[in-house]
Amino acid sequence: MSGNVPPPFTIPREFSEKLLVIGDLLDSGDDAKLLGENIIDELLPLPCDSDLKRVAYMLFTKGFKTFQAAQNLCRCGYGSDALSLCGVLFENIVDLLYVGQAPKRRPLRYMQYEQVEKYYQAQKVLRKKRLPKGRRLAYRGFEANLDRQTASLRQYFPNPYTGWSQKSLFQRAKKVGAEIAYYEKYWIYCGHKHTLPMGAVAWIVTPRDGGVSLPWYPDIKSVSHAAYESTELFLDLSTTFVRLLGLSKEPEITELGKRLRRIMNSLAQTNPEILEP
């Protein structure tokens, strides 16, 4: 992309020196970004002529941006926030695998649910006994308009609490063989996203001389894990995407994944302190 300019922020010098230690890990993220761009280049000339392709294109490109956001947060010293975005990437992978299992019906349901979800949300607001002045009248208008738009579609989504698939994320993950990853990793990403007690180790620093520090500034904590996890998840998303659409980049994705794991294993041997949560 031409016309780029430096970002309008600074990072502490001490943190920038620590980033150099994980330079190879960050470079692998850059290589994954380049690979994603190559996948897009291969994709652009192809017709978008099915619901499956439309939903798959959206999930992949949204995941691609989320991956880049996580990588940028790593370079700024916000590892925990980058890990929270890994949860989004996991959800993208699960949904892409799930729609691929029923490539006609499930992508269609995904697309049909857009206005249905708005209708159900309007109803949830209107069920409140008290609303700010004027809000009930506005939502009654929203509900009436959406009612007309979704009257023929709501039969496919009888439960207003289980979304477009009428299944929870865990149920979808189990269906596509990601149950263990849900238990092992997704709960960690959510811990960072929701500031759960289990994630506190990522926000607290215990100096060698005792005491506790709560750094509000950029630091190296969780950065290496977030850089690794976001890259690995994006490569998994890319593999799912190219297999689903019959694109040609799977060997390159596989090779980059192997190199990523070698880099992380090497860091664990040479600089274990940099991998502390």
C-alpha positions in Angstrom: 0.0 0.0 0.0 1.5 3.3 -1.0 1.4 6.6 0.8 1.9 5.2 4.3 3.1 7.5 7.2 4.5 6.8 10.6 1.9 6.2 13.4 1.3 9.3 15.6 2.4 7.7 18.9 5.6 6.8 20.8 6.6 3.8 22.9 9.1 3.7 25.8 12.7 3.0 24.8 13.0 0.2 27.3 10.0 -1.5 25.7 11.4 -1.0 22.2 14.6 -2.8 23.2 12.6 -5.7 24.5 10.7 -5.9 21.2 14.0 -6.5 19.5 14.3 -9.8 21.4 11.1 -11.1 19.8 12.0 -9.6 16.4 11.8 -12.9 14.6 8.3 -13.6 16.1 7.1 -10.2 14.9 8.7 -10.8 11.5 6.6 -13.9 11.1 3.5 -11.8 11.8 4.6 -9.5 8.9 5.1 -12.6 6.7 1.6 -13.7 7.6 0.2 -10.3 6.6 2.0 -10.5 3.3 0.5 -14.0 2.8 -2.9 -12.7 3.6 -2.5 -10.0 0.9 -1.4 -12.6 -1.6 -4.6 -14.6 -0.8 -6.6 -11.5 -1.4 -4.8 -10.9 -4.7 -5.7 -14.4 -5.8 -9.3 -13.9 -4.7 -10.1 -10.6 -6.4 -10.4 -11.8 -10.0 -12.8 -14.6 -9.0 -16.6 -14.1 -9.1 -18.4 -13.8 -5.8 -21.4 -15.8 -7.0 -22.7 -17.7 -4.0 -23.8 -17.1 -0.5 -21.0 -19.3 0.8 -18.4 -17.1 -1.0 -20.0 -13.9 0.3 -20.0 -15.0 3.9 -16.5 -16.6 3.6 -15.0 -13.4 2.0 -16.5 -11.4 4.8 -15.3 -13.6 7.6 -11.8 -13.9 6.1 -11.3 -10.2 5.4 -12.7 -9.2 8.9 -10.4 -11.7 10.5 -7.5 -10.4 8.5 -8.1 -6.9 9.8 -8.5 -8.2 13.4 -5.2 -10.0 13.0 -3.4 -6.8 11.9 -5.0 -4.9 14.8 -3.6 -7.5 17.3 -0.2 -7.3 15.7 -0.2 -3.5 15.9 -1.2 -3.7 19.6 1.7 -6.0 20.2 4.1 -3.5 18.7 2.6 -0.8 20.9 3.0 -2.8 24.1 -0.6 -3.9 24.7 -0.3 -7.6 24.8 -3.4 -8.4 26.9 -5.6 -6.3 24.6 -4.2 -8.1 21.6 -5.0 -11.5 23.2 -8.6 -10.3 23.7 -8.8 -9.9 19.9 -7.6 -13.5 19.5 -11.1 -14.5 20.7 -12.6 -12.8 17.7 -10.2 -14.7 15.4 -11.2 -18.0 17.1 -14.9 -17.2 16.5 -14.2 -16.4 12.8 -12.5 -19.8 12.4 -15.4 -21.6 14.0 -18.0 -19.8 11.9 -16.1 -20.3 8.7 -15.8 -24.1 9.4 -19.4 -24.2 10.4 -20.9 -22.6 7.3 -18.6 -24.8 5.2 -20.3 -27.9 6.6 -23.6 -26.9 5.0 -22.5 -24.6 2.2 -26.0 -23.7 0.9 -28.2 -23.4 4.0 -25.9 -22.0 6.7 -24.4 -19.1 4.7 -28.0 -18.2 3.7 -29.1 -18.2 7.4 -26.1 -16.1 8.3 -27.1 -13.4 5.8 -30.9 -13.6 6.6 -30.3 -13.1 10.3 -29.0 -9.5 10.0 -32.5 -7.8 10.2 -34.0 -10.5 12.4 -31.4 -9.8 15.0 -32.3 -6.1 15.0 -36.0 -7.1 15.4 -35.3 -9.3 18.4 -33.1 -6.6 20.0 -35.8 -4.0 19.6 -38.2 -6.4 21.4 -35.8 -6.8 24.2 -35.6 -3.1 24.7 -39.4 -2.7 24.6 -39.8 -5.4 27.3 -38.3 -3.0 29.8 -40.9 -1.5 32.0 -39.2 1.9 32.0 -37.3 3.6 29.2 -36.0 7.2 28.8 -38.5 9.6 27.5 -39.2 9.1 23.8 -37.3 5.9 23.5 -40.3 3.6 23.6 -42.0 5.4 20.7 -38.8 5.3 18.7 -38.3 1.5 19.3 -42.0 0.8 18.5 -41.3 2.4 15.1 -38.1 0.3 14.7 -40.0 -2.9 15.7 -42.9 -2.2 13.2 -40.5 -1.6 10.3 -38.4 -4.6 11.1 -41.5 -6.8 11.6 -42.4 -6.2 8.0 -38.9 -7.0 6.8 -38.5 -10.2 8.8 -42.0 -11.7 8.9 -41.1 -14.6 6.5 -37.7 -15.2 8.1 -38.3 -15.5 11.8 -39.5 -19.1 11.4 -35.9 -20.1 10.8 -34.8 -18.4 14.1 -37.3 -19.3 16.8 -34.9 -18.8 19.7 -34.0 -15.1 19.9 -31.0 -15.9 22.2 -29.0 -18.3 20.0 -28.2 -16.2 17.0 -28.0 -16.9 13.3 -27.1 -20.6 13.8 -29.5 -21.3 16.6 -26.6 -22.8 18.4 -24.1 -21.4 21.0 -20.5 -20.8 20.0 -19.5 -23.8 22.1 -22.0 -26.0 20.2 -20.7 -24.8 16.9 -17.1 -25.3 18.0 -17.9 -28.8 19.1 -19.6 -29.5 15.7 -16.4 -28.4 13.8 -13.9 -30.3 16.1 -12.7 -27.2 18.0 -14.1 -28.2 21.4 -10.6 -28.7 23.0 -9.4 -25.3 21.6 -12.5 -23.7 23.1 -11.7 -25.1 26.5 -7.9 -24.6 26.3 -7.6 -21.2 24.6 -10.8 -19.4 24.0 -11.5 -19.0 27.7 -8.1 -17.4 28.1 -8.8 -14.9 25.3 -12.2 -14.1 27.0 -10.4 -13.7 30.3 -8.4 -10.9 28.8 -11.4 -9.4 27.1 -13.6 -9.3 30.2 -10.9 -8.6 32.8 -11.6 -11.8 34.6 -9.5 -12.8 37.7 -7.7 -15.5 35.7 -6.2 -12.8 33.5 -4.9 -10.6 36.3 -1.4 -12.0 35.9 -1.2 -10.1 32.6 -1.8 -6.7 34.2 0.2 -7.0 37.4 4.0 -6.8 37.7 5.8 -8.1 40.8 9.2 -6.4 41.0 12.2 -8.5 42.1 12.4 -6.4 45.3 8.8 -7.1 46.3 5.6 -5.1 46.1 3.2 -4.9 43.2 3.1 -2.7 40.2 0.0 -2.1 38.0 1.5 -0.7 34.8 -0.8 1.6 32.8 1.9 2.2 30.1 3.1 0.0 27.2 5.2 -3.0 28.4 6.3 -6.4 27.2 3.9 -8.5 29.3 1.8 -10.9 27.2 3.2 -9.4 24.0 5.0 -12.5 22.8 2.0 -14.7 23.5 -0.3 -12.4 21.7 2.0 -12.1 18.7 2.2 -15.9 18.5 -1.5 -16.6 19.1 -2.8 -14.0 16.7 -0.4 -15.2 13.9 -1.3 -18.9 14.5 -5.0 -18.2 14.5 -4.8 -16.1 11.3 -2.9 -19.0 9.6 -5.6 -21.4 10.8 -8.2 -19.0 9.4 -6.3 -18.7 6.1 -6.0 -22.5 5.8 -9.8 -22.9 6.4 -10.5 -20.2 3.8 -8.2 -21.5 1.0 -9.5 -25.0 1.4 -13.1 -23.9 1.3 -12.6 -21.9 -1.9 -10.0 -24.1 -3.5 -7.2 -21.5 -3.5 -3.5 -22.3 -3.9 -1.7 -20.9 -0.9 -2.0 -23.8 1.6 1.7 -25.0 1.3 2.9 -21.5 2.1 0.6 -21.3 5.0 1.8 -24.7 6.4 5.5 -23.7 6.0 5.0 -20.4 7.8 3.2 -22.2 10.6 6.1 -24.5 11.1 8.5 -21.6 11.1 6.4 -19.8 13.7 6.4 -22.7 16.0 10.2 -23.1 15.7 10.7 -19.4 16.6 8.5 -19.7 19.7 10.3 -22.9 20.8 13.6 -21.1 20.4 12.4 -18.1 22.4 11.4 -20.5 25.2 15.0 -21.8 25.3 16.9 -18.6 24.9 14.7 -16.0 26.5 12.2 -17.7 28.8 11.6 -14.5 30.8 10.2 -12.8 27.8 7.4 -15.4 27.7 6.2 -14.8 31.2 2.4 -14.0 31.2 
